Amino acid sequence: MDTDLQTPIKSISEHKACQTDTYIWDNDYERPSEEERICTFVCSCIESAAEQLGATASEMYRRMEAVGLIHDYLIPCYDTLHTESRANVTADVIETLQYWEANKGKGEAK
């Protein structure tokens, strides 16, 4: 990258790799689809929560899947959740997972 590090960029749209606040994708690559972006977000949530709790990603996936967290919370709420910081999303996902696990089968989880 041939960016002049001494000259501050006033806005993201001035950056060489950007155009009107959205990235220009190289001709060799296609912009990720909405489904791909959601999948990446869900994987990130699983990995972050697992790391925070000292679990493996596989274990975290099984826990989330068991209570429906992925399909009933992460995917439907993607538009809102992905705008939050990773720390906030991770804390929220863990809190929700623990609440849903504690209330599983009691009709209060969803």
N, CA, C and O atoms as a GROMACS GRO file, in nm:
protein
  440
    1MET      N    1   0.085  -0.116   0.000
    1MET     CA    2   0.000   0.000   0.000
    1MET      C    3   0.090   0.123   0.000
    1MET      O    4   0.186   0.130   0.078
    2ASP      N    5   0.062   0.218  -0.083
    2ASP     CA    6   0.146   0.336  -0.095
    2ASP      C    7   0.078   0.458  -0.033
    2ASP      O    8   0.067   0.563  -0.097
    3THR      N    9   0.032   0.443   0.091
    3THR     CA   10  -0.034   0.551   0.162
    3THR      C   11   0.071   0.638   0.231
    3THR      O   12   0.165   0.587   0.291
    4ASP      N   13   0.055   0.767   0.221
    4ASP     CA   14   0.143   0.860   0.290
    4ASP      C   15   0.099   0.868   0.436
    4ASP      O   16  -0.005   0.926   0.467
    5LEU      N   17   0.179   0.810   0.525
    5LEU     CA   18   0.141   0.802   0.666
    5LEU      C   19   0.151   0.936   0.737
    5LEU      O   20   0.099   0.951   0.847
    6GLN      N   21   0.217   1.033   0.677
    6GLN     CA   22   0.233   1.163   0.739
    6GLN      C   23   0.111   1.253   0.715
    6GLN      O   24   0.090   1.348   0.790
    7THR      N   25   0.032   1.223   0.613
    7THR     CA   26  -0.083   1.305   0.581
    7THR      C   27  -0.209   1.239   0.636
    7THR      O   28  -0.247   1.132   0.588
    8PRO      N   29  -0.275   1.300   0.734
    8PRO     CA   30  -0.395   1.239   0.789
    8PRO      C   31  -0.510   1.238   0.687
    8PRO      O   32  -0.523   1.328   0.605
    9ILE      N   33  -0.590   1.135   0.694
    9ILE     CA   34  -0.708   1.124   0.608
    9ILE      C   35  -0.823   1.190   0.682
    9ILE      O   36  -0.853   1.155   0.796
   10LYS      N   37  -0.886   1.284   0.618
   10LYS     CA   38  -0.995   1.360   0.682
   10LYS      C   39  -1.122   1.278   0.691
   10LYS      O   40  -1.198   1.293   0.788
   11SER      N   41  -1.147   1.194   0.595
   11SER     CA   42  -1.264   1.107   0.601
   11SER      C   43  -1.232   0.977   0.530
   11SER      O   44  -1.139   0.970   0.449
   12ILE      N   45  -1.309   0.875   0.561
   12ILE     CA   46  -1.284   0.743   0.502
   12ILE      C   47  -1.298   0.747   0.350
   12ILE      O   48  -1.234   0.669   0.281
   13SER      N   49  -1.380   0.836   0.299
   13SER     CA   50  -1.400   0.843   0.154
   13SER      C   51  -1.277   0.895   0.081
   13SER      O   52  -1.265   0.878  -0.041
   14GLU      N   53  -1.185   0.958   0.154
   14GLU     CA   54  -1.062   1.005   0.092
   14GLU      C   55  -0.959   0.894   0.078
   14GLU      O   56  -0.863   0.908   0.002
   15HIS      N   57  -0.978   0.786   0.149
   15HIS     CA   58  -0.881   0.677   0.143
   15HIS      C   59  -0.884   0.615   0.004
   15HIS      O   60  -0.989   0.602  -0.058
   16LYS      N   61  -0.766   0.576  -0.043
   16LYS     CA   62  -0.751   0.522  -0.178
   16LYS      C   63  -0.839   0.400  -0.204
   16LYS      O   64  -0.885   0.380  -0.317
   17ALA      N   65  -0.862   0.318  -0.102
   17ALA     CA   66  -0.939   0.195  -0.120
   17ALA      C   67  -1.089   0.215  -0.106
   17ALA      O   68  -1.166   0.118  -0.114
   18CYS      N   69  -1.132   0.338  -0.087
   18CYS     CA   70  -1.274   0.364  -0.062
   18CYS      C   71  -1.332   0.459  -0.165
   18CYS      O   72  -1.262   0.539  -0.228
   19GLN      N   73  -1.462   0.448  -0.180
   19GLN     CA   74  -1.533   0.538  -0.269
   19GLN      C   75  -1.667   0.566  -0.204
   19GLN      O   76  -1.745   0.473  -0.182
   20THR      N   77  -1.695   0.689  -0.175
   20THR     CA   78  -1.818   0.732  -0.106
   20THR      C   79  -1.854   0.642   0.011
   20THR      O   80  -1.966   0.591   0.021
   21ASP      N   81  -1.757   0.623   0.101
   21ASP     CA   82  -1.772   0.549   0.225
   21ASP      C   83  -1.801   0.400   0.209
   21ASP      O   84  -1.839   0.335   0.306
   22THR      N   85  -1.784   0.344   0.090
   22THR     CA   86  -1.795   0.199   0.073
   22THR      C   87  -1.671   0.151   0.001
   22THR      O   88  -1.612   0.223  -0.080
   23TYR      N   89  -1.632   0.031   0.031
   23TYR     CA   90  -1.511  -0.022  -0.028
   23TYR      C   91  -1.530  -0.056  -0.176
   23TYR      O   92  -1.636  -0.102  -0.217
   24ILE      N   93  -1.425  -0.033  -0.252
   24ILE     CA   94  -1.422  -0.077  -0.391
   24ILE      C   95  -1.362  -0.217  -0.389
   24ILE      O   96  -1.252  -0.236  -0.336
   25TRP      N   97  -1.430  -0.312  -0.443
   25TRP     CA   98  -1.380  -0.450  -0.442
   25TRP      C   99  -1.297  -0.474  -0.567
   25TRP      O  100  -1.333  -0.432  -0.676
   26ASP      N  101  -1.185  -0.541  -0.548
   26ASP     CA  102  -1.096  -0.578  -0.657
   26ASP      C  103  -1.175  -0.660  -0.759
   26ASP      O  104  -1.264  -0.736  -0.721
   27ASN      N  105  -1.146  -0.643  -0.885
   27ASN     CA  106  -1.219  -0.714  -0.991
   27ASN      C  107  -1.209  -0.865  -0.979
   27ASN      O  108  -1.294  -0.937  -1.032
   28ASP      N  109  -1.105  -0.916  -0.910
   28ASP     CA  110  -1.088  -1.060  -0.895
   28ASP      C  111  -1.181  -1.119  -0.788
   28ASP      O  112  -1.194  -1.240  -0.779
   29TYR      N  113  -1.243  -1.033  -0.710
   29TYR     CA  114  -1.328  -1.080  -0.600
   29TYR      C  115  -1.467  -1.019  -0.612
   29TYR      O  116  -1.485  -0.908  -0.662
   30GLU      N  117  -1.564  -1.096  -0.566
   30GLU     CA  118  -1.701  -1.045  -0.562
   30GLU      C  119  -1.730  -0.996  -0.421
   30GLU      O  120  -1.676  -1.049  -0.324
   31ARG      N  121  -1.815  -0.897  -0.412
   31ARG     CA  122  -1.860  -0.849  -0.280
   31ARG      C  123  -1.932  -0.966  -0.211
   31ARG      O  124  -2.013  -1.034  -0.273
   32PRO      N  125  -1.901  -0.988  -0.083
   32PRO     CA  126  -1.970  -1.097  -0.011
   32PRO      C  127  -2.120  -1.076  -0.011
   32PRO      O  128  -2.168  -0.963   0.001
   33SER      N  129  -2.193  -1.183  -0.024
   33SER     CA  130  -2.340  -1.175  -0.021
   33SER      C  131  -2.385  -1.150   0.122
   33SER      O  132  -2.307  -1.164   0.216
   34GLU      N  133  -2.510  -1.113   0.139
   34GLU     CA  134  -2.567  -1.092   0.272
   34GLU      C  135  -2.556  -1.221   0.353
   34GLU      O  136  -2.524  -1.217   0.472
   35GLU      N  137  -2.581  -1.334   0.290
   35GLU     CA  138  -2.571  -1.463   0.358
   35GLU      C  139  -2.429  -1.488   0.408
   35GLU      O  140  -2.409  -1.538   0.518
   36GLU      N  141  -2.330  -1.455   0.325
   36GLU     CA  142  -2.189  -1.472   0.364
   36GLU      C  143  -2.152  -1.380   0.480
   36GLU      O  144  -2.080  -1.420   0.571
   37ARG      N  145  -2.202  -1.257   0.477
   37ARG     CA  146  -2.173  -1.163   0.586
   37ARG      C  147  -2.236  -1.210   0.716
   37ARG      O  148  -2.173  -1.201   0.822
   38ILE      N  149  -2.358  -1.261   0.710
   38ILE     CA  150  -2.425  -1.312   0.830
   38ILE      C  151  -2.352  -1.434   0.883
   38ILE      O  152  -2.331  -1.448   1.004
   39CYS      N  153  -2.312  -1.523   0.794
   39CYS     CA  154  -2.239  -1.643   0.835
   39CYS      C  155  -2.108  -1.606   0.904
   39CYS      O  156  -2.072  -1.664   1.006
   40THR      N  157  -2.037  -1.509   0.848
   40THR     CA  158  -1.912  -1.463   0.908
   40THR      C  159  -1.938  -1.404   1.046
   40THR      O  160  -1.862  -1.428   1.140
   41PHE      N  161  -2.045  -1.326   1.058
   41PHE     CA  162  -2.081  -1.266   1.187
   41PHE      C  163  -2.113  -1.374   1.290
   41PHE      O  164  -2.066  -1.368   1.404
   42VAL      N  165  -2.192  -1.473   1.252
   42VAL     CA  166  -2.229  -1.580   1.344
   42VAL      C  167  -2.105  -1.657   1.389
   42VAL      O  168  -2.090  -1.688   1.507
   43CYS      N  169  -2.016  -1.687   1.295
   43CYS     CA  170  -1.891  -1.756   1.330
   43CYS      C  171  -1.808  -1.673   1.428
   43CYS      O  172  -1.750  -1.727   1.522
   44SER      N  173  -1.804  -1.543   1.405
   44SER     CA  174  -1.732  -1.453   1.494
   44SER      C  175  -1.793  -1.455   1.635
   44SER      O  176  -1.720  -1.456   1.734
   45CYS      N  177  -1.924  -1.456   1.642
   45CYS     CA  178  -1.993  -1.461   1.772
   45CYS      C  179  -1.960  -1.591   1.845
   45CYS      O  180  -1.932  -1.590   1.965
   46ILE      N  181  -1.964  -1.701   1.772
   46ILE     CA  182  -1.934  -1.831   1.832
   46ILE      C  183  -1.791  -1.833   1.886
   46ILE      O  184  -1.767  -1.873   2.000
   47GLU      N  185  -1.697  -1.790   1.804
   47GLU     CA  186  -1.557  -1.791   1.843
   47GLU      C  187  -1.528  -1.697   1.959
   47GLU      O  188  -1.453  -1.732   2.050
   48SER      N  189  -1.586  -1.578   1.957
   48SER     CA  190  -1.563  -1.480   2.064
   48SER      C  191  -1.621  -1.528   2.197
   48SER      O  192  -1.556  -1.516   2.301
   49ALA      N  193  -1.742  -1.581   2.192
   49ALA     CA  194  -1.804  -1.632   2.315
   49ALA      C  195  -1.726  -1.752   2.369
   49ALA      O  196  -1.706  -1.764   2.490
   50ALA      N  197  -1.683  -1.839   2.280
   50ALA     CA  198  -1.604  -1.955   2.323
   50ALA      C  199  -1.475  -1.912   2.390
   50ALA      O  200  -1.439  -1.963   2.496
   51GLU      N  201  -1.406  -1.818   2.328
   51GLU     CA  202  -1.280  -1.768   2.385
   51GLU      C  203  -1.303  -1.706   2.522
   51GLU      O  204  -1.227  -1.729   2.616
   52GLN      N  205  -1.408  -1.626   2.533
   52GLN     CA  206  -1.439  -1.557   2.660
   52GLN      C  207  -1.468  -1.658   2.771
   52GLN      O  208  -1.432  -1.635   2.887
   53LEU      N  209  -1.534  -1.769   2.736
   53LEU     CA  210  -1.573  -1.868   2.837
   53LEU      C  211  -1.473  -1.983   2.850
   53LEU      O  212  -1.493  -2.074   2.930
   54GLY      N  213  -1.366  -1.979   2.772
   54GLY     CA  214  -1.266  -2.085   2.779
   54GLY      C  215  -1.314  -2.217   2.723
   54GLY      O  216  -1.274  -2.324   2.769
   55ALA      N  217  -1.400  -2.210   2.623
   55ALA     CA  218  -1.455  -2.330   2.559
   55ALA      C  219  -1.403  -2.339   2.416
   55ALA      O  220  -1.343  -2.245   2.364
   56THR      N  221  -1.426  -2.452   2.353
   56THR     CA  222  -1.391  -2.464   2.211
   56THR      C  223  -1.506  -2.407   2.128
   56THR      O  224  -1.618  -2.395   2.177
   57ALA      N  225  -1.477  -2.372   2.006
   57ALA     CA  226  -1.582  -2.320   1.917
   57ALA      C  227  -1.687  -2.427   1.892
   57ALA      O  228  -1.806  -2.397   1.882
   58SER      N  229  -1.645  -2.553   1.882
   58SER     CA  230  -1.740  -2.664   1.861
   58SER      C  231  -1.836  -2.677   1.978
   58SER      O  232  -1.957  -2.695   1.960
   59GLU      N  233  -1.782  -2.668   2.099
   59GLU     CA  234  -1.867  -2.675   2.218
   59GLU      C  235  -1.965  -2.558   2.221
   59GLU      O  236  -2.083  -2.576   2.251
   60MET      N  237  -1.916  -2.439   2.191
   60MET     CA  238  -2.002  -2.321   2.192
   60MET      C  239  -2.111  -2.334   2.088
   60MET      O  240  -2.227  -2.301   2.114
   61TYR      N  241  -2.076  -2.381   1.968
   61TYR     CA  242  -2.176  -2.401   1.863
   61TYR      C  243  -2.285  -2.496   1.912
   61TYR      O  244  -2.404  -2.468   1.895
   62ARG      N  245  -2.245  -2.607   1.973
   62ARG     CA  246  -2.344  -2.705   2.021
   62ARG      C  247  -2.436  -2.642   2.127
   62ARG      O  248  -2.556  -2.666   2.127
   63ARG      N  249  -2.379  -2.564   2.216
   63ARG     CA  250  -2.461  -2.498   2.320
   63ARG      C  251  -2.560  -2.401   2.257
   63ARG      O  252  -2.678  -2.401   2.291
   64MET      N  253  -2.512  -2.320   2.164
   64MET     CA  254  -2.599  -2.222   2.098
   64MET      C  255  -2.708  -2.291   2.016
   64MET      O  256  -2.824  -2.250   2.018
   65GLU      N  257  -2.670  -2.394   1.945
   65GLU     CA  258  -2.765  -2.468   1.862
   65GLU      C  259  -2.871  -2.537   1.948
   65GLU      O  260  -2.987  -2.544   1.909
   66ALA      N  261  -2.830  -2.587   2.064
   66ALA     CA  262  -2.923  -2.659   2.152
   66ALA      C  263  -3.039  -2.573   2.200
   66ALA      O  264  -3.149  -2.623   2.222
   67VAL      N  265  -3.016  -2.443   2.216
   67VAL     CA  266  -3.123  -2.355   2.264
   67VAL      C  267  -3.179  -2.266   2.152
   67VAL      O  268  -3.267  -2.184   2.177
   68GLY      N  269  -3.128  -2.283   2.030
   68GLY     CA  270  -3.182  -2.207   1.918
   68GLY      C  271  -3.126  -2.066   1.904
   68GLY      O  272  -3.184  -1.983   1.834
   69LEU      N  273  -3.016  -2.039   1.971
   69LEU     CA  274  -2.961  -1.903   1.973
   69LEU      C  275  -2.919  -1.854   1.835
   69LEU      O  276  -2.934  -1.735   1.804
   70ILE      N  277  -2.867  -1.942   1.753
   70ILE     CA  278  -2.819  -1.901   1.621
   70ILE      C  279  -2.935  -1.862   1.530
   70ILE      O  280  -2.936  -1.753   1.472
   71HIS      N  281  -3.032  -1.951   1.518
   71HIS     CA  282  -3.142  -1.927   1.423
   71HIS      C  283  -3.254  -1.839   1.478
   71HIS      O  284  -3.330  -1.780   1.402
   72ASP      N  285  -3.264  -1.831   1.611
   72ASP     CA  286  -3.371  -1.752   1.671
   72ASP      C  287  -3.326  -1.617   1.725
   72ASP      O  288  -3.408  -1.536   1.766
   73TYR      N  289  -3.194  -1.594   1.726
   73TYR     CA  290  -3.145  -1.467   1.780
   73TYR      C  291  -3.037  -1.403   1.693
   73TYR      O  292  -3.055  -1.292   1.644
   74LEU      N  293  -2.925  -1.473   1.673
   74LEU     CA  294  -2.815  -1.411   1.600
   74LEU      C  295  -2.851  -1.375   1.456
   74LEU      O  296  -2.824  -1.264   1.411
   75ILE      N  297  -2.912  -1.468   1.384
   75ILE     CA  298  -2.946  -1.440   1.243
   75ILE      C  299  -3.057  -1.336   1.231
   75ILE      O  300  -3.040  -1.239   1.157
   76PRO      N  301  -3.169  -1.352   1.301
   76PRO     CA  302  -3.274  -1.250   1.289
   76PRO      C  303  -3.234  -1.110   1.336
   76PRO      O  304  -3.285  -1.010   1.286
   77CYS      N  305  -3.142  -1.104   1.433
   77CYS     CA  306  -3.102  -0.975   1.489
   77CYS      C  307  -2.970  -0.924   1.433
   77CYS      O  308  -2.911  -0.830   1.486
   78TYR      N  309  -2.923  -0.986   1.326
   78TYR     CA  310  -2.794  -0.948   1.265
   78TYR      C  311  -2.785  -0.799   1.238
   78TYR      O  312  -2.685  -0.736   1.272
   79ASP      N  313  -2.888  -0.741   1.176
   79ASP     CA  314  -2.883  -0.599   1.138
   79ASP      C  315  -2.854  -0.508   1.256
   79ASP      O  316  -2.783  -0.409   1.241
   80THR      N  317  -2.906  -0.541   1.372
   80THR     CA  318  -2.880  -0.460   1.490
   80THR      C  319  -2.749  -0.499   1.557
   80THR      O  320  -2.668  -0.413   1.591
   81LEU      N  321  -2.729  -0.628   1.576
   81LEU     CA  322  -2.612  -0.675   1.650
   81LEU      C  323  -2.480  -0.641   1.583
   81LEU      O  324  -2.384  -0.605   1.651
   82HIS      N  325  -2.473  -0.650   1.451
   82HIS     CA  326  -2.343  -0.632   1.385
   82HIS      C  327  -2.293  -0.487   1.390
   82HIS      O  328  -2.179  -0.459   1.355
   83THR      N  329  -2.379  -0.397   1.435
   83THR     CA  330  -2.336  -0.257   1.446
   83THR      C  331  -2.270  -0.229   1.581
   83THR      O  332  -2.210  -0.123   1.601
   84GLU      N  333  -2.280  -0.324   1.674
   84GLU     CA  334  -2.222  -0.309   1.807
   84GLU      C  335  -2.076  -0.352   1.808
   84GLU      O  336  -2.030  -0.419   1.716
   85SER      N  337  -2.003  -0.312   1.910
   85SER     CA  338  -1.864  -0.355   1.923
   85SER      C  339  -1.859  -0.505   1.951
   85SER      O  340  -1.955  -0.564   2.000
   86ARG      N  341  -1.745  -0.565   1.918
   86ARG     CA  342  -1.728  -0.708   1.943
   86ARG      C  343  -1.745  -0.739   2.091
   86ARG      O  344  -1.807  -0.839   2.127
   87ALA      N  345  -1.691  -0.654   2.178
   87ALA     CA  346  -1.702  -0.676   2.323
   87ALA      C  347  -1.848  -0.674   2.367
   87ALA      O  348  -1.890  -0.760   2.446
   88ASN      N  349  -1.926  -0.579   2.319
   88ASN     CA  350  -2.068  -0.571   2.356
   88ASN      C  351  -2.146  -0.690   2.303
   88ASN      O  352  -2.229  -0.747   2.374
   89VAL      N  353  -2.120  -0.728   2.179
   89VAL     CA  354  -2.191  -0.843   2.120
   89VAL      C  355  -2.156  -0.970   2.196
   89VAL      O  356  -2.244  -1.049   2.227
   90THR      N  357  -2.028  -0.988   2.225
   90THR     CA  358  -1.985  -1.108   2.298
   90THR      C  359  -2.052  -1.116   2.435
   90THR      O  360  -2.104  -1.222   2.473
   91ALA      N  361  -2.053  -1.006   2.508
   91ALA     CA  362  -2.118  -1.004   2.639
   91ALA      C  363  -2.267  -1.033   2.628
   91ALA      O  364  -2.322  -1.108   2.708
   92ASP      N  365  -2.331  -0.975   2.528
   92ASP     CA  366  -2.475  -0.996   2.506
   92ASP      C  367  -2.504  -1.141   2.468
   92ASP      O  368  -2.599  -1.201   2.519
   93VAL      N  369  -2.423  -1.197   2.381
   93VAL     CA  370  -2.443  -1.336   2.337
   93VAL      C  371  -2.426  -1.431   2.456
   93VAL      O  372  -2.506  -1.524   2.472
   94ILE      N  373  -2.324  -1.409   2.537
   94ILE     CA  374  -2.303  -1.496   2.654
   94ILE      C  375  -2.417  -1.483   2.752
   94ILE      O  376  -2.466  -1.584   2.804
   95GLU      N  377  -2.460  -1.361   2.780
   95GLU     CA  378  -2.573  -1.340   2.872
   95GLU      C  379  -2.700  -1.407   2.819
   95GLU      O  380  -2.771  -1.474   2.894
   96THR      N  381  -2.727  -1.390   2.692
   96THR     CA  382  -2.846  -1.450   2.632
   96THR      C  383  -2.837  -1.602   2.633
   96THR      O  384  -2.934  -1.670   2.666
   97LEU      N  385  -2.721  -1.655   2.598
   97LEU     CA  386  -2.701  -1.801   2.600
   97LEU      C  387  -2.726  -1.857   2.739
   97LEU      O  388  -2.799  -1.955   2.754
   98GLN      N  389  -2.668  -1.796   2.840
   98GLN     CA  390  -2.685  -1.846   2.975
   98GLN      C  391  -2.830  -1.835   3.022
   98GLN      O  392  -2.880  -1.924   3.090
   99TYR      N  393  -2.896  -1.728   2.985
   99TYR     CA  394  -3.038  -1.712   3.020
   99TYR      C  395  -3.123  -1.818   2.951
   99TYR      O  396  -3.208  -1.882   3.014
  100TRP      N  397  -3.101  -1.836   2.822
  100TRP     CA  398  -3.179  -1.935   2.747
  100TRP      C  399  -3.151  -2.076   2.797
  100TRP      O  400  -3.243  -2.158   2.803
  101GLU      N  401  -3.026  -2.106   2.832
  101GLU     CA  402  -2.996  -2.239   2.885
  101GLU      C  403  -3.066  -2.261   3.020
  101GLU      O  404  -3.119  -2.369   3.045
  102ALA      N  405  -3.065  -2.160   3.103
  102ALA     CA  406  -3.127  -2.172   3.236
  102ALA      C  407  -3.278  -2.189   3.226
  102ALA      O  408  -3.340  -2.250   3.313
  103ASN      N  409  -3.338  -2.134   3.121
  103ASN     CA  410  -3.483  -2.138   3.106
  103ASN      C  411  -3.530  -2.235   3.000
  103ASN      O  412  -3.648  -2.238   2.966
  104LYS      N  413  -3.439  -2.315   2.949
  104LYS     CA  414  -3.473  -2.413   2.845
  104LYS      C  415  -3.584  -2.506   2.896
  104LYS      O  416  -3.577  -2.559   3.007
  105GLY      N  417  -3.683  -2.523   2.813
  105GLY     CA  418  -3.792  -2.612   2.847
  105GLY      C  419  -3.895  -2.551   2.940
  105GLY      O  420  -3.993  -2.617   2.975
  106LYS      N  421  -3.876  -2.428   2.979
  106LYS     CA  422  -3.971  -2.361   3.069
  106LYS      C  423  -4.060  -2.261   2.996
  106LYS      O  424  -4.142  -2.193   3.058
  107GLY      N  425  -4.042  -2.252   2.864
  107GLY     CA  426  -4.124  -2.162   2.785
  107GLY      C  427  -4.082  -2.018   2.793
  107GLY      O  428  -4.149  -1.931   2.737
  108GLU      N  429  -3.973  -1.989   2.863
  108GLU     CA  430  -3.929  -1.850   2.878
  108GLU      C  431  -3.807  -1.817   2.794
  108GLU      O  432  -3.765  -1.701   2.787
  109ALA      N  433  -3.749  -1.918   2.730
  109ALA     CA  434  -3.621  -1.897   2.661
  109ALA      C  435  -3.634  -1.813   2.535
  109ALA      O  436  -3.539  -1.744   2.498
  110LYS      N  437  -3.747  -1.817   2.470
  110LYS     CA  438  -3.759  -1.747   2.342
  110LYS      C  439  -3.870  -1.646   2.345
  110LYS      O  440  -3.895  -1.578   2.246
   0.00000   0.00000   0.00000
